[in-house]
Amino acid sequence: MTRDLAKTVTFALLHFSVAFAVAYLLTGSVPVATGLAIIEPMVNTVAFFFHERAWRAFEAREPAPARTRLR
């Protein structure tokens, strides 16, 4: 779980930076860009955390690939 949390936090920081830059370029407003950059990545970060957990659960249930023997 710590690895998932670390990935989530670094993703959140990256996402905040990108969201702020895009929102600022579109609006020219620091307050609006800040608001958008806080709200949208927070929601997306929570979704990403559960997305990673779902993939881990899916991979755990997937059977190991069959080995083929070359002749």
Phi, psi and omega in degrees: 000329181296322179296317178300318180293318178297316178297322180295316181294315180293323176297319180298317179296316177297314181296319178302314181297314180293315181298318179297313182299314180294314181297321179293317179297326180280326186252332185072011183243122178294314180298317179294316179298320179296314179300312179296321182290338178273312186290307186297311179295329178298314180295315181294325179294318177297317178298318180298318180302311181288330175298314178298318180295320179296318178296320179297318179295319179297315180295328180291330181273346183288130180292150179295143180295142179289138178277134176253142183256125178279138181258000000 
